Structure formats: C-alpha cells, structure tokens
Amino acid sequence: MNHEISRRAWFSCLKTFVTSGAAGLVATGLSRNEVVFSQTSQSTPLATPTIEWTGHSYVHPQKVLLWENTRKEFREALEAGKVKAAIIPTGSTEQHNEHLALICDTACATLIAQQAALRLYPQVTVATPCPLGYAPYHMARKGTLTLRKETFTAYVYDVIQSLRAHDIRTILVVNGHNGNHGPLLEAMPEWRKKLGMTLDSETYVTAFKEEELAKFLTSYRLLREGKLDTLARRTGMSHASEVETSILMAAYPDRVRSFTMEEYDQAKLNYESEFSPEVEAYLEPFTKQGWPKGENPENARDRARQEQALFATKEKGERLITIATQFIADRVQRMIDSTEKGAPWPEKG
C-alpha cells in the first residue's frame, strides 16, 4: 500500500454518510483505508459491551468500576480479600482540534484503566476518574478547562487517601493528559512517604515505543523515514493526531466528528495572537519561554495535528489500546506483588 505524502492526500477528509439507517464515519485520507463505524455507542462514561473476557471467565465490565458498585458489593469484595489494588484515571477536558470530543484524555485513561482491571479481575477496582487537569497552555482554544497544579494534585491525593482509608494499599494513577504527568511524578515521593503504601503514577502513552508504532502508524513511519517536512509536522503527533484519533475511533466513535481540511482552512484559526486579557494570563508563562512563536509556530502545529488525524483508523486504535492495556496491567500486577511481599516501591534496577 502506498503511504507516500502528496498534496492531494494531505487534503483528504473524513466524510459522514448514512448506511442501513445508522450514521457512520468513513475514514479516508492518507492511509486510503475505508472504515465504517456506528455512532450508537454509549459514552457515559465508557462505551462497553455487556460482558467481557477477563482471561479466565466472562464478567460484566462495570464490575471493576468502583462507582458502579453498591457499598455492599464493594464491602464484601474487600472483606473476601478479592480487591488488592485500585487504579485512578486522570485526564483533562480540553480542546482536541476540530474533530475529537473535549473529554478525550479522560475517556482514554478510563478506558485503559478499565481494560487493565478486567485483565486482573477481581484484584483491581477503578476509582472515579478526575475529568479535569492542568492545561493552561490550551486555553486559547475555546472549551478547554484547566485546574491549577495544586488543585489537581490535591484532588488526586484526596482520592488516594480515601481509598487507603478503605484498606487499599496499592494504587496506580493512570494518566491520559501530558500536562498532568509532571505534577504527579513530583508529588509521588512525598505521598508514598506520607501514606506508607505502594503508590505510583504512569501516563499510558509511555507504553508506546516509537520503533513499534512505526510498524503500523503512518505518521511514525514517515517520521522515521524523514518524510515529515516541517518541525510542526514532526512535533504535532502527540495531541489529537493519529494516536488519539485512532483510539477514539475504536472505542468511542461517537466522540469523533467528520472534518475536511478545506473547512479547517476556511475557519482561519489563530492561536498565536489576539488573545483576550484573561487568556493571555494563562498563556503568559509559556509565551515568555518563546511559545508559540519562533521555529515551531502554534498555528502550523495545530494544522499538522488536523492533517495527521486523517491517518487514523479503528484497527490502529485497537492495537494501541491492546499495547497500553497490557502495559498498565503488568505494572499493577508488579505493584500488587510488591505489596504482598513487603518489598519497597518503586522497583529498583
């Protein structure tokens, strides 16, 4: 299959159509693959089947979600020694270009957390996700909500402390938003010392290694081949591009909207100047560092993200979800083993 970039291919689009009485999406574009998705999935907060294979039996996927249990169900699971760990998903409500729902980061983190818990069923429960994060640098895009770092970390700490009070001694925070990554890592040593438990944080995209992604993601292959011809295209891959769009196409097709690059250009979006005083206050710490002007202008990078979203397919999303799920499940299992052995965490070596 020919994946070479051409001007015509760059301007391919996602178009909606109607088939069999149900709305769907066709992913056309650089990969030239056509994928049809139903837009009938439920997204409150996760689109899940009725039952799911956990490795040894079928179980209703809501069983691993703390908020879907009654107090009796959770109490009895704890008393029986079945629940050994918890996962806390964290994300953001923020812009994801013209085509992805604002809840993308939170939805992805919760999905990966749930899938990992199902693999380890019944050892792991998934706590109610934190839907907001630290995202001031996105405030020029309408719809973004942001917390202060201290507000975000205070929220997560309070959830951890609540779970600890219920005698859960192993907790992994699974993060879906890059802006949360630093604050969480900085807080972990102090929290471990204060709470005396096996505690860690991991952003799920850490599971994705560039050499592996290049085998099935077009943007990463083109990057390795040196065919992304601008810095904006080389750095636009981390947000709202092929990875996140593919994941949502696989898990939450109703959170993906159709778009054309012609429509994008007609909108004449500007994320480099003419900010309101309120927005300028959010961006000032970053503009002082030379952002968004300079060698990597933000308008060009925003457009590059929109272009690269055209590479996304459901099948790619399924592979990404599988990789991230196994990565998180393996981490939680090692943490459970560490707790049961009385070994220190994080692991050494």
C-alpha angles and dihedrals in degrees: 000000000000113000098168114140116245131170090246092050093049089059095051114121148208109249131190124229139167123244131171090354095298129102116243145169128241114205105211124158138082096356091049089217120136117216126177121208131186113231094210100094119123117240105188091138101315137013105230138161120244094254133013137195112249098185097270107031144002117267136174104260093225090067090081093051111093094207092055093057127084120234088253093053094048094043093052092047090053093046091050090054092240098124110067103157145017135216121211113200117210127187142135144258101230146125118294099182122268098313114042128074116252091243092065099116095046093044093051094048092048092048093052091045092051094046091049091049090051090054089054097039127186095013099071136055125193114225123216107285125245102239097193131059146167106298112139092139090066095053093103086071112078116244097033116130121195139189128207112255092248092050092051096047091045090055093050092045092052091052091049091049091050091053091047089054086059089056098258106145101177121064134164121191107214108202128199101181124072094214090064095051099081097044091049095049091048092052099046101081093052093044093050091051094046097045100034097220145115100274135161145152130221133176105223095225087070084082091067115089117195095229091053094045091051088065093067110006115083097208093053092047091051090048092054090047091052092241099127096097102197135049089238091059091046093051100035094078097089100069135046091338133110097317102049094036091053092049092051092045089056099042107020111022090164088065092060120084129200118249143166128213087232089061090046092054093045090058089064093210119197121194098161105067148003094062123165116249090253093053092042089059090058093046099042097091089055099040088054087062091056096268130170096005127066129052095346108043114197096229091058092047092049090053092047090056090052091050094049092050085072089072092063124113136172091244092056089050092054091054092048092050091050093051094047094044094053091046093053094041091053091050094051092047091052089049091051090050090050092052093049092049093046089237122153121259136249097049118249125231 
